Amino acid sequence: MSKDTLDKAADAVKRTTDNVKDAIHEGQHRTAAEAEKARRESLGGELSGTEKAKSVVNEAKHRTQAEIDAAKRDLRNR
């Protein structure tokens, strides 16, 4: 095998590994966002306004992180 072939194979393995990691992280963030939303919905009136606001921000943070992971995969696969 030539060096180019080995380099291409190594790049493909790295790209696949990075894609899998990002897909896992994306799933974890989406799950965390849904869990935060469900917690807020189940506790409803028991949460103070500040707690609700923090929960909304936390959910948005997780959704944003999930979108970043998805975007990284999209960019890598172009």
C-alpha positions, -999 to 999 in steps of 0.1 A, spaced: 0 0 0 12 35 -8 14 62 18 -15 80 1 -37 50 5 -28 46 42 -34 83 48 -68 82 31 -77 51 52 -66 68 84 -85 99 75 -116 79 68 -113 61 102 -108 94 120 -138 110 102 -160 81 110 -149 81 147 -155 118 150 -190 114 133 -199 87 158 -188 108 187 -207 138 175 -238 117 169 -237 103 204 -232 138 219 -260 152 198 -283 124 211 -273 131 247 -280 168 243 -314 162 227 -323 138 254 -312 162 281 -333 190 265 -363 168 263 -358 157 300 -355 194 310 -388 202 292 -406 172 307 -393 181 342 -406 217 337 -440 204 324 -444 179 353 -435 203 380 -454 232 365 -467 254 392 -442 241 418 -414 259 400 -407 296 407 -404 320 379 -366 320 383 -365 282 382 -387 281 351 -364 306 334 -333 286 343 -350 255 330 -358 271 297 -323 284 293 -309 250 301 -331 234 275 -321 259 249 -284 253 258 -288 216 252 -307 221 219 -280 245 207 -252 220 216 -271 193 197 -273 215 167 -236 223 169 -228 186 170 -250 180 139 -235 209 121 -199 196 128 -209 163 112 -225 180 82 -194 201 76 -170 172 80 -190 151 55 -189 177 27 
